[in-house]
Amino acid sequence: MLKKVLKIVIPVLLIGLVISQFFSPAINDGDIVEANDLLHIEVASPAVSSIIESACYDCHSNKTTYPTYAKISPVNFWIQGHIDHGKEHLNFSEWASYSPGKRKHKLEECIEELEEGEMPLKSYTWLHSEAKLTDDQKNLVMEWCKSVMAKY
Ligand code: HEC
């Protein structure tokens, strides 16, 4: 019985997988206006900039660098979901449009996420080892967030 069911289910799944390759979500490849960007508006050391760019910008900016496997359905939908969702909450490419109060609040949230080890998402650091932050890197970024918050 099970064998019979599998004989039907497996081909159906495989055909579904093949067909799904013709579908892909809209990718995050927007215009980057440097003047609107967090790292243009706020002064950051090269060390801080490079941590934030490599660990956060794929999901919190208008442009994502996609790995090759990200083109395969349905992985692409799953990855795009994180990007769209991340950007909706926080978009460093649109920093210029955030009010001082909003900037302060978002930086505070960044500190919280880093302290709790919630960001970058675990599923991301599995495949992007460069985004796995050491305690020193987290502290550096958190101190920077605090210093920027003091401005607002
Ligand atoms: C793989 C995608 C991804 C990466 C990389 C990533 N984030 Fe996120 N981020 C998300 C998603 C999705 C959410 C919204 C859902 C949630 O809170 O889990 C989010 C939410 C947040 C929030 C909450 C914003 C709000 O208004 O609620 C902050 C703050 C944040 N991220 C900061 C960071 C920082 C700082 C980094 C880099 C150290 C980072 N994220 C890297 C996907 C990502």
Backbone and ligand atoms as CSV (ligand in chain L), in Angstrom:
chain,resi,resn,atom,element,x,y,z
A,1,MET,N,N,0.840,-1.204,0.000
A,1,MET,CA,C,0.000,0.000,0.000
A,1,MET,C,C,0.877,1.258,0.000
A,2,LEU,N,N,1.781,1.314,0.984
A,2,LEU,CA,C,2.664,2.474,1.090
A,2,LEU,C,C,3.486,2.649,-0.183
A,3,LYS,N,N,3.970,1.537,-0.681
A,3,LYS,CA,C,4.783,1.567,-1.903
A,3,LYS,C,C,3.995,2.158,-3.066
A,4,LYS,N,N,2.714,1.746,-3.150
A,4,LYS,CA,C,1.844,2.227,-4.234
A,4,LYS,C,C,1.651,3.735,-4.122
A,5,VAL,N,N,1.437,4.188,-2.886
A,5,VAL,CA,C,1.203,5.622,-2.651
A,5,VAL,C,C,2.454,6.401,-3.033
A,6,LEU,N,N,3.624,5.882,-2.585
A,6,LEU,CA,C,4.882,6.578,-2.877
A,6,LEU,C,C,5.149,6.651,-4.371
A,7,LYS,N,N,4.716,5.608,-5.078
A,7,LYS,CA,C,4.923,5.573,-6.530
A,7,LYS,C,C,4.173,6.709,-7.209
A,8,ILE,N,N,3.106,7.161,-6.579
A,8,ILE,CA,C,2.348,8.281,-7.141
A,8,ILE,C,C,2.870,9.607,-6.579
A,9,VAL,N,N,3.090,9.612,-5.255
A,9,VAL,CA,C,3.455,10.866,-4.593
A,9,VAL,C,C,4.811,11.388,-5.064
A,10,ILE,N,N,5.790,10.525,-5.160
A,10,ILE,CA,C,7.143,10.992,-5.519
A,10,ILE,C,C,7.185,11.626,-6.915
A,11,PRO,N,N,6.632,10.953,-7.948
A,11,PRO,CA,C,6.636,11.623,-9.265
A,11,PRO,C,C,5.882,12.946,-9.251
A,12,VAL,N,N,4.760,12.987,-8.524
A,12,VAL,CA,C,3.986,14.238,-8.481
A,12,VAL,C,C,4.839,15.349,-7.858
A,13,LEU,N,N,5.554,15.002,-6.767
A,13,LEU,CA,C,6.407,16.000,-6.122
A,13,LEU,C,C,7.527,16.451,-7.054
A,14,LEU,N,N,8.110,15.501,-7.754
A,14,LEU,CA,C,9.210,15.838,-8.660
A,14,LEU,C,C,8.727,16.741,-9.793
A,15,ILE,N,N,7.555,16.401,-10.339
A,15,ILE,CA,C,7.012,17.238,-11.422
A,15,ILE,C,C,6.717,18.634,-10.878
A,16,GLY,N,N,6.159,18.664,-9.671
A,16,GLY,CA,C,5.856,19.964,-9.033
A,16,GLY,C,C,7.125,20.788,-8.878
A,17,LEU,N,N,8.197,20.120,-8.472
A,17,LEU,CA,C,9.477,20.803,-8.261
A,17,LEU,C,C,10.017,21.376,-9.574
A,18,VAL,N,N,9.858,20.582,-10.645
A,18,VAL,CA,C,10.332,21.043,-11.950
A,18,VAL,C,C,9.506,22.259,-12.398
A,19,ILE,N,N,8.176,22.136,-12.263
A,19,ILE,CA,C,7.316,23.246,-12.688
A,19,ILE,C,C,7.613,24.501,-11.860
A,20,SER,N,N,7.876,24.283,-10.562
A,20,SER,CA,C,8.089,25.452,-9.693
A,20,SER,C,C,9.315,26.264,-10.108
A,21,GLN,N,N,10.236,25.645,-10.867
A,21,GLN,CA,C,11.430,26.393,-11.311
A,21,GLN,C,C,11.078,27.543,-12.257
A,22,PHE,N,N,9.870,27.468,-12.841
A,22,PHE,CA,C,9.455,28.554,-13.742
A,22,PHE,C,C,8.918,29.763,-12.974
A,23,PHE,N,N,8.777,29.588,-11.664
A,23,PHE,CA,C,8.236,30.687,-10.854
A,23,PHE,C,C,9.303,31.195,-9.901
A,24,SER,N,N,9.370,32.478,-9.779
A,24,SER,CA,C,10.306,33.017,-8.789
A,24,SER,C,C,9.764,34.335,-8.251
A,25,PRO,N,N,10.095,34.634,-7.003
A,25,PRO,CA,C,9.571,35.874,-6.428
A,25,PRO,C,C,10.323,37.092,-6.975
A,26,ALA,N,N,9.751,38.266,-6.814
A,26,ALA,CA,C,10.448,39.507,-7.210
A,26,ALA,C,C,11.686,39.636,-6.333
A,27,ILE,N,N,12.823,39.902,-6.943
A,27,ILE,CA,C,14.037,39.964,-6.127
A,27,ILE,C,C,14.310,41.383,-5.617
A,28,ASN,N,N,15.137,41.436,-4.609
A,28,ASN,CA,C,15.460,42.715,-3.967
A,28,ASN,C,C,16.682,43.326,-4.639
A,29,ASP,N,N,16.429,44.090,-5.687
A,29,ASP,CA,C,17.527,44.674,-6.445
A,29,ASP,C,C,17.147,46.113,-6.801
A,30,GLY,N,N,16.877,46.894,-5.765
A,30,GLY,CA,C,16.404,48.261,-5.974
A,30,GLY,C,C,17.547,49.239,-6.171
A,31,ASP,N,N,17.176,50.486,-6.362
A,31,ASP,CA,C,18.193,51.519,-6.513
A,31,ASP,C,C,18.770,51.869,-5.157
A,32,ILE,N,N,20.067,52.001,-5.134
A,32,ILE,CA,C,20.713,52.411,-3.898
A,32,ILE,C,C,21.030,53.902,-4.041
A,33,VAL,N,N,20.388,54.687,-3.223
A,33,VAL,CA,C,20.687,56.116,-3.209
A,33,VAL,C,C,21.564,56.347,-1.986
A,34,GLU,N,N,22.840,56.570,-2.260
A,34,GLU,CA,C,23.799,56.620,-1.160
A,34,GLU,C,C,23.415,57.657,-0.103
A,35,ALA,N,N,22.902,58.793,-0.568
A,35,ALA,CA,C,22.578,59.876,0.365
A,35,ALA,C,C,21.515,59.479,1.389
A,36,ASN,N,N,20.699,58.450,1.073
A,36,ASN,CA,C,19.622,58.036,1.985
A,36,ASN,C,C,20.049,56.937,2.945
A,37,ASP,N,N,21.280,56.460,2.777
A,37,ASP,CA,C,21.713,55.260,3.485
A,37,ASP,C,C,22.233,55.519,4.904
A,38,LEU,N,N,21.940,54.580,5.782
A,38,LEU,CA,C,22.416,54.666,7.174
A,38,LEU,C,C,23.903,55.005,7.249
A,39,LEU,N,N,24.712,54.243,6.508
A,39,LEU,CA,C,26.159,54.385,6.643
A,39,LEU,C,C,26.713,55.621,5.929
A,40,HIS,N,N,25.831,56.325,5.246
A,40,HIS,CA,C,26.233,57.602,4.665
A,40,HIS,C,C,25.860,58.720,5.639
A,41,ILE,N,N,24.693,58.567,6.265
A,41,ILE,CA,C,24.180,59.610,7.160
A,41,ILE,C,C,24.897,59.593,8.516
A,42,GLU,N,N,25.134,58.376,9.024
A,42,GLU,CA,C,25.803,58.259,10.329
A,42,GLU,C,C,27.275,57.939,10.106
A,43,VAL,N,N,28.121,58.604,10.865
A,43,VAL,CA,C,29.557,58.355,10.719
A,43,VAL,C,C,29.909,57.040,11.427
A,44,ALA,N,N,30.526,56.134,10.671
A,44,ALA,CA,C,30.914,54.845,11.269
A,44,ALA,C,C,32.333,54.500,10.842
A,45,SER,N,N,33.052,53.829,11.723
A,45,SER,CA,C,34.418,53.403,11.374
A,45,SER,C,C,34.320,52.321,10.294
A,46,PRO,N,N,35.396,52.099,9.540
A,46,PRO,CA,C,35.350,51.027,8.530
A,46,PRO,C,C,34.989,49.678,9.153
A,47,ALA,N,N,35.451,49.422,10.376
A,47,ALA,CA,C,35.160,48.130,11.012
A,47,ALA,C,C,33.660,47.978,11.253
A,48,VAL,N,N,33.041,49.017,11.803
A,48,VAL,CA,C,31.596,48.962,12.079
A,48,VAL,C,C,30.813,48.855,10.764
A,49,SER,N,N,31.186,49.666,9.786
A,49,SER,CA,C,30.470,49.629,8.496
A,49,SER,C,C,30.537,48.240,7.894
A,50,SER,N,N,31.714,47.644,7.923
A,50,SER,CA,C,31.819,46.364,7.221
A,50,SER,C,C,31.045,45.265,7.949
A,51,ILE,N,N,30.961,45.326,9.285
A,51,ILE,CA,C,30.155,44.323,10.009
A,51,ILE,C,C,28.685,44.491,9.629
A,52,ILE,N,N,28.198,45.723,9.688
A,52,ILE,CA,C,26.774,45.943,9.411
A,52,ILE,C,C,26.457,45.588,7.956
A,53,GLU,N,N,27.336,45.979,7.046
A,53,GLU,CA,C,27.076,45.674,5.634
A,53,GLU,C,C,27.061,44.174,5.374
A,54,SER,N,N,28.015,43.475,5.952
A,54,SER,CA,C,28.064,42.050,5.612
A,54,SER,C,C,27.069,41.221,6.410
A,55,ALA,N,N,26.658,41.691,7.595
A,55,ALA,CA,C,25.757,40.863,8.410
A,55,ALA,C,C,24.297,41.278,8.337
A,56,CYS,N,N,24.007,42.485,7.921
A,56,CYS,CA,C,22.620,42.968,8.005
A,56,CYS,C,C,22.037,43.420,6.665
A,57,TYR,N,N,22.863,43.889,5.755
A,57,TYR,CA,C,22.326,44.548,4.555
A,57,TYR,C,C,21.581,43.631,3.589
A,58,ASP,N,N,21.877,42.334,3.614
A,58,ASP,CA,C,21.153,41.456,2.689
A,58,ASP,C,C,19.652,41.460,2.975
A,59,CYS,N,N,19.268,41.686,4.226
A,59,CYS,CA,C,17.836,41.675,4.562
A,59,CYS,C,C,17.307,43.042,4.971
A,60,HIS,N,N,18.183,43.981,5.215
A,60,HIS,CA,C,17.709,45.283,5.695
A,60,HIS,C,C,18.179,46.418,4.794
A,61,SER,N,N,18.210,46.185,3.491
A,61,SER,CA,C,18.547,47.270,2.559
A,61,SER,C,C,17.807,47.005,1.253
A,62,ASN,N,N,17.976,47.898,0.292
A,62,ASN,CA,C,17.281,47.738,-0.993
A,62,ASN,C,C,18.008,46.838,-1.973
A,63,LYS,N,N,19.140,46.269,-1.550
A,63,LYS,CA,C,19.852,45.403,-2.484
A,63,LYS,C,C,20.439,44.196,-1.755
A,64,THR,N,N,20.098,43.020,-2.263
A,64,THR,CA,C,20.592,41.782,-1.666
A,64,THR,C,C,21.595,41.132,-2.602
A,65,THR,N,N,22.684,40.607,-2.051
A,65,THR,CA,C,23.587,39.789,-2.853
A,65,THR,C,C,23.117,38.348,-2.669
A,66,TYR,N,N,22.565,37.791,-3.733
A,66,TYR,CA,C,21.994,36.444,-3.628
A,66,TYR,C,C,23.027,35.370,-3.929
A,67,PRO,N,N,23.074,34.327,-3.097
A,67,PRO,CA,C,23.919,33.181,-3.452
A,67,PRO,C,C,23.252,32.379,-4.578
A,68,THR,N,N,23.993,31.534,-5.264
A,68,THR,CA,C,23.444,30.791,-6.402
A,68,THR,C,C,22.247,29.919,-6.021
A,69,TYR,N,N,22.330,29.231,-4.882
A,69,TYR,CA,C,21.231,28.324,-4.513
A,69,TYR,C,C,19.938,29.097,-4.271
A,70,ALA,N,N,20.038,30.404,-4.095
A,70,ALA,CA,C,18.843,31.213,-3.844
A,70,ALA,C,C,17.968,31.343,-5.086
A,71,LYS,N,N,18.434,30.807,-6.219
A,71,LYS,CA,C,17.625,30.882,-7.441
A,71,LYS,C,C,16.694,29.678,-7.566
A,72,ILE,N,N,16.926,28.666,-6.745
A,72,ILE,CA,C,16.152,27.430,-6.866
A,72,ILE,C,C,14.827,27.528,-6.106
A,73,SER,N,N,13.725,27.209,-6.789
A,73,SER,CA,C,12.423,27.152,-6.110
A,73,SER,C,C,12.329,25.820,-5.370
A,74,PRO,N,N,11.724,25.752,-4.211
A,74,PRO,CA,C,11.054,26.839,-3.481
A,74,PRO,C,C,11.958,27.586,-2.496
A,75,VAL,N,N,13.280,27.287,-2.500
A,75,VAL,CA,C,14.188,27.971,-1.563
A,75,VAL,C,C,14.107,29.488,-1.757
A,76,ASN,N,N,14.006,29.908,-3.043
A,76,ASN,CA,C,13.982,31.344,-3.337
A,76,ASN,C,C,12.799,32.054,-2.657
A,77,PHE,N,N,11.649,31.361,-2.574
A,77,PHE,CA,C,10.487,31.996,-1.937
A,77,PHE,C,C,10.719,32.145,-0.437
A,78,TRP,N,N,11.355,31.130,0.117
A,78,TRP,CA,C,11.621,31.135,1.560
A,78,TRP,C,C,12.623,32.257,1.892
A,79,ILE,N,N,13.677,32.364,1.097
A,79,ILE,CA,C,14.686,33.402,1.315
A,79,ILE,C,C,14.071,34.786,1.107
A,80,GLN,N,N,13.291,34.920,0.024
A,80,GLN,CA,C,12.691,36.222,-0.279
A,80,GLN,C,C,11.744,36.660,0.838
A,81,GLY,N,N,11.082,35.676,1.441
A,81,GLY,CA,C,10.178,35.988,2.563
A,81,GLY,C,C,10.940,36.685,3.681
A,82,HIS,N,N,12.127,36.177,4.001
A,82,HIS,CA,C,12.938,36.789,5.058
A,82,HIS,C,C,13.365,38.199,4.675
A,83,ILE,N,N,13.746,38.345,3.408
A,83,ILE,CA,C,14.233,39.655,2.956
A,83,ILE,C,C,13.094,40.689,3.007
A,84,ASP,N,N,11.953,40.311,2.420
A,84,ASP,CA,C,10.823,41.251,2.392
A,84,ASP,C,C,10.389,41.621,3.807
A,85,HIS,N,N,10.343,40.619,4.643
A,85,HIS,CA,C,9.901,40.815,6.017
A,85,HIS,C,C,10.916,41.675,6.785
A,86,GLY,N,N,12.193,41.372,6.600
A,86,GLY,CA,C,13.256,42.123,7.274
A,86,GLY,C,C,13.250,43.595,6.870
A,87,LYS,N,N,13.107,43.810,5.562
A,87,LYS,CA,C,13.121,45.170,5.015
A,87,LYS,C,C,11.929,45.998,5.482
A,88,GLU,N,N,10.809,45.295,5.601
A,88,GLU,CA,C,9.582,45.956,6.021
A,88,GLU,C,C,9.760,46.525,7.440
A,89,HIS,N,N,10.476,45.778,8.286
A,89,HIS,CA,C,10.694,46.224,9.663
A,89,HIS,C,C,11.779,47.284,9.754
A,90,LEU,N,N,12.799,47.125,8.945
A,90,LEU,CA,C,13.969,47.997,9.069
A,90,LEU,C,C,14.703,48.030,7.733
A,91,ASN,N,N,14.808,49.235,7.157
A,91,ASN,CA,C,15.486,49.349,5.861
A,91,ASN,C,C,16.571,50.427,5.957
A,92,PHE,N,N,17.820,49.984,6.030
A,92,PHE,CA,C,18.925,50.933,6.187
A,92,PHE,C,C,19.110,51.811,4.938
A,93,SER,N,N,18.584,51.351,3.801
A,93,SER,CA,C,18.689,52.167,2.574
A,93,SER,C,C,17.750,53.367,2.603
A,94,GLU,N,N,16.776,53.338,3.516
A,94,GLU,CA,C,15.787,54.418,3.597
A,94,GLU,C,C,15.948,55.221,4.888
A,95,TRP,N,N,17.141,55.196,5.438
A,95,TRP,CA,C,17.393,55.835,6.733
A,95,TRP,C,C,16.995,57.312,6.709
A,96,ALA,N,N,17.218,57.970,5.575
A,96,ALA,CA,C,16.926,59.407,5.467
A,96,ALA,C,C,15.454,59.704,5.728
A,97,SER,N,N,14.575,58.735,5.411
A,97,SER,CA,C,13.145,59.000,5.574
A,97,SER,C,C,12.669,58.721,7.010
A,98,TYR,N,N,13.557,58.187,7.854
A,98,TYR,CA,C,13.159,57.906,9.243
A,98,TYR,C,C,13.291,59.182,10.088
A,99,SER,N,N,12.297,59.421,10.931
A,99,SER,CA,C,12.352,60.589,11.827
A,99,SER,C,C,13.413,60.312,12.897
A,100,PRO,N,N,13.883,61.378,13.587
A,100,PRO,CA,C,14.867,61.150,14.655
A,100,PRO,C,C,14.362,60.130,15.681
A,101,GLY,N,N,13.083,60.224,16.034
A,101,GLY,CA,C,12.524,59.299,17.020
A,101,GLY,C,C,12.570,57.858,16.521
A,102,LYS,N,N,12.248,57.686,15.244
A,102,LYS,CA,C,12.238,56.340,14.667
A,102,LYS,C,C,13.665,55.791,14.593
A,103,ARG,N,N,14.618,56.647,14.220
A,103,ARG,CA,C,16.021,56.210,14.141
A,103,ARG,C,C,16.482,55.701,15.508
A,104,LYS,N,N,16.161,56.497,16.528
A,104,LYS,CA,C,16.581,56.133,17.884
A,104,LYS,C,C,15.983,54.779,18.274
A,105,HIS,N,N,14.692,54.646,17.987
A,105,HIS,CA,C,13.989,53.413,18.338
A,105,HIS,C,C,14.566,52.196,17.603
A,106,LYS,N,N,14.858,52.369,16.312
A,106,LYS,CA,C,15.398,51.242,15.527
A,106,LYS,C,C,16.793,50.853,16.020
A,107,LEU,N,N,17.592,51.853,16.401
A,107,LEU,CA,C,18.942,51.549,16.910
A,107,LEU,C,C,18.847,50.795,18.239
A,108,GLU,N,N,17.860,51.209,19.030
A,108,GLU,CA,C,17.644,50.526,20.309
A,108,GLU,C,C,17.275,49.063,20.053
A,109,GLU,N,N,16.443,48.857,19.043
A,109,GLU,CA,C,16.051,47.488,18.700
A,109,GLU,C,C,17.237,46.686,18.167
A,110,CYS,N,N,18.114,47.357,17.433
A,110,CYS,CA,C,19.318,46.670,16.939
A,110,CYS,C,C,20.144,46.161,18.113
A,111,ILE,N,N,20.284,47.009,19.135
A,111,ILE,CA,C,21.055,46.606,20.319
A,111,ILE,C,C,20.407,45.379,20.954
A,112,GLU,N,N,19.078,45.443,21.090
A,112,GLU,CA,C,18.362,44.305,21.694
A,112,GLU,C,C,18.557,43.024,20.891
A,113,GLU,N,N,18.405,43.139,19.588
A,113,GLU,CA,C,18.530,41.943,18.735
A,113,GLU,C,C,19.944,41.364,18.842
A,114,LEU,N,N,20.945,42.237,18.886
A,114,LEU,CA,C,22.333,41.772,18.971
A,114,LEU,C,C,22.617,41.149,20.340
A,115,GLU,N,N,22.095,41.793,21.375
A,115,GLU,CA,C,22.298,41.273,22.731
A,115,GLU,C,C,21.705,39.879,22.872
A,116,GLU,N,N,20.513,39.712,22.301
A,116,GLU,CA,C,19.824,38.421,22.418
A,116,GLU,C,C,20.311,37.417,21.382
A,117,GLY,N,N,21.173,37.854,20.496
A,117,GLY,CA,C,21.695,36.945,19.474
A,117,GLY,C,C,20.650,36.558,18.441
A,118,GLU,N,N,19.597,37.396,18.302
A,118,GLU,CA,C,18.511,37.080,17.360
A,118,GLU,C,C,18.875,37.437,15.919
A,119,MET,N,N,19.735,38.455,15.761
A,119,MET,CA,C,20.118,38.908,14.421
A,119,MET,C,C,21.617,38.789,14.239
A,120,PRO,N,N,22.135,38.510,13.070
A,120,PRO,CA,C,21.388,38.040,11.902
A,120,PRO,C,C,20.688,36.703,12.176
A,121,LEU,N,N,19.638,36.420,11.437
A,121,LEU,CA,C,18.887,35.177,11.619
A,121,LEU,C,C,19.813,33.965,11.534
A,122,LYS,N,N,19.529,32.976,12.389
A,122,LYS,CA,C,20.352,31.754,12.410
A,122,LYS,C,C,20.426,31.072,11.037
A,123,SER,N,N,19.287,31.025,10.365
A,123,SER,CA,C,19.262,30.343,9.062
A,123,SER,C,C,20.205,31.031,8.084
A,124,TYR,N,N,20.487,32.306,8.319
A,124,TYR,CA,C,21.382,33.072,7.448
A,124,TYR,C,C,22.839,32.775,7.796
A,125,THR,N,N,23.154,32.768,9.098
A,125,THR,CA,C,24.560,32.576,9.488
A,125,THR,C,C,25.043,31.146,9.217
A,126,TRP,N,N,24.116,30.197,9.123
A,126,TRP,CA,C,24.531,28.827,8.760
A,126,TRP,C,C,25.294,28.849,7.437
A,127,LEU,N,N,24.783,29.645,6.520
A,127,LEU,CA,C,25.355,29.642,5.169
A,127,LEU,C,C,26.254,30.835,4.899
A,128,HIS,N,N,26.190,31.847,5.771
A,128,HIS,CA,C,27.049,33.024,5.611
A,128,HIS,C,C,27.897,33.131,6.870
A,129,SER,N,N,28.982,32.371,6.902
A,129,SER,CA,C,29.761,32.344,8.136
A,129,SER,C,C,30.344,33.716,8.474
A,130,GLU,N,N,30.550,34.550,7.438
A,130,GLU,CA,C,31.112,35.881,7.710
A,130,GLU,C,C,30.134,36.760,8.506
A,131,ALA,N,N,28.871,36.351,8.514
A,131,ALA,CA,C,27.876,37.146,9.240
A,131,ALA,C,C,27.698,36.671,10.686
A,132,LYS,N,N,28.403,35.604,11.029
A,132,LYS,CA,C,28.332,35.098,12.405
A,132,LYS,C,C,29.211,36.012,13.246
A,133,LEU,N,N,28.613,36.799,14.117
A,133,LEU,CA,C,29.393,37.818,14.804
A,133,LEU,C,C,29.987,37.317,16.110
A,134,THR,N,N,31.228,37.725,16.363
A,134,THR,CA,C,31.869,37.405,17.640
A,134,THR,C,C,31.335,38.399,18.669
A,135,ASP,N,N,31.586,38.108,19.955
A,135,ASP,CA,C,31.128,39.036,20.996
A,135,ASP,C,C,31.754,40.410,20.803
A,136,ASP,N,N,33.022,40.436,20.392
A,136,ASP,CA,C,33.694,41.721,20.184
A,136,ASP,C,C,33.019,42.515,19.072
A,137,GLN,N,N,32.675,41.812,17.997
A,137,GLN,CA,C,32.015,42.507,16.876
A,137,GLN,C,C,30.650,43.042,17.302
A,138,LYS,N,N,29.903,42.207,18.051
A,138,LYS,CA,C,28.584,42.648,18.528
A,138,LYS,C,C,28.735,43.872,19.419
A,139,ASN,N,N,29.725,43.813,20.342
A,139,ASN,CA,C,29.925,44.940,21.259
A,139,ASN,C,C,30.276,46.210,20.512
A,140,LEU,N,N,31.110,46.056,19.495
A,140,LEU,CA,C,31.518,47.208,18.702
A,140,LEU,C,C,30.296,47.873,18.059
A,141,VAL,N,N,29.431,47.040,17.466
A,141,VAL,CA,C,28.244,47.585,16.799
A,141,VAL,C,C,27.268,48.168,17.835
A,142,MET,N,N,27.129,47.491,18.970
A,142,MET,CA,C,26.201,47.996,19.993
A,142,MET,C,C,26.673,49.341,20.546
A,143,GLU,N,N,27.992,49.467,20.784
A,143,GLU,CA,C,28.541,50.742,21.266
A,143,GLU,C,C,28.297,51.841,20.234
A,144,TRP,N,N,28.469,51.463,18.987
A,144,TRP,CA,C,28.250,52.437,17.911
A,144,TRP,C,C,26.786,52.878,17.888
A,145,CYS,N,N,25.864,51.915,17.989
A,145,CYS,CA,C,24.432,52.246,18.001
A,145,CYS,C,C,24.142,53.229,19.138
A,146,LYS,N,N,24.739,52.950,20.315
A,146,LYS,CA,C,24.497,53.834,21.470
A,146,LYS,C,C,25.004,55.244,21.179
A,147,SER,N,N,26.186,55.330,20.561
A,147,SER,CA,C,26.748,56.658,20.312
A,147,SER,C,C,25.896,57.424,19.298
A,148,VAL,N,N,25.330,56.711,18.329
A,148,VAL,CA,C,24.469,57.384,17.355
A,148,VAL,C,C,23.151,57.795,18.019
A,149,MET,N,N,22.634,56.907,18.883
A,149,MET,CA,C,21.372,57.211,19.568
A,149,MET,C,C,21.469,58.502,20.381
A,150,ALA,N,N,22.655,58.743,20.949
A,150,ALA,CA,C,22.842,59.929,21.785
A,150,ALA,C,C,22.632,61.220,21.001
A,151,LYS,N,N,22.755,61.125,19.693
A,151,LYS,CA,C,22.557,62.286,18.813
A,151,LYS,C,C,21.092,62.690,18.723
A,152,TYR,N,N,20.216,61.687,18.899
A,152,TYR,CA,C,18.792,61.920,18.642
A,152,TYR,C,C,17.970,62.128,19.908
L,1,HEC,C1,C,18.400,36.712,6.658
L,1,HEC,C2,C,17.766,37.966,6.827
L,1,HEC,C3,C,18.170,38.893,7.947
L,1,HEC,C4,C,19.426,39.331,8.292
L,1,HEC,C5,C,20.751,38.948,7.644
L,1,HEC,C6,C,19.261,40.270,9.371
L,1,HEC,N1,N,17.931,40.398,9.667
L,1,HEC,FE1,FE,17.107,41.635,11.036
L,1,HEC,N2,N,15.232,40.944,10.586
L,1,HEC,C7,C,14.950,39.977,9.650
L,1,HEC,C8,C,13.520,39.674,9.701
L,1,HEC,C9,C,12.814,38.640,8.835
L,1,HEC,C10,C,12.965,40.507,10.689
L,1,HEC,C11,C,11.510,40.622,11.122
L,1,HEC,C12,C,11.027,39.477,11.898
L,1,HEC,C13,C,11.754,39.203,13.157
L,1,HEC,O1,O,11.852,40.082,14.036
L,1,HEC,O2,O,12.265,38.060,13.281
L,1,HEC,C14,C,14.064,41.288,11.231
L,1,HEC,C15,C,13.915,42.226,12.221
L,1,HEC,C16,C,14.943,42.997,12.722
L,1,HEC,C17,C,14.763,44.041,13.716
L,1,HEC,C18,C,13.458,44.425,14.369
L,1,HEC,C19,C,12.897,45.630,13.673
L,1,HEC,C20,C,11.505,45.989,14.140
L,1,HEC,O3,O,11.122,47.113,13.885
L,1,HEC,O4,O,10.829,45.153,14.751
L,1,HEC,C21,C,16.002,44.586,13.942
L,1,HEC,C22,C,16.324,45.726,14.887
L,1,HEC,C23,C,16.943,43.861,13.116
L,1,HEC,N3,N,16.282,42.916,12.383
L,1,HEC,C24,C,18.297,44.127,13.070
L,1,HEC,C25,C,19.215,43.392,12.353
L,1,HEC,C26,C,20.647,43.604,12.415
L,1,HEC,C27,C,21.312,44.650,13.307
L,1,HEC,C28,C,21.208,42.708,11.578
L,1,HEC,C29,C,22.672,42.490,11.348
L,1,HEC,C30,C,23.512,42.266,12.502
L,1,HEC,C31,C,20.137,41.932,10.966
L,1,HEC,N4,N,18.927,42.379,11.475
L,1,HEC,C32,C,20.296,40.935,10.009
L,1,HEC,C33,C,15.850,39.402,8.784
L,1,HEC,C34,C,17.226,39.570,8.819
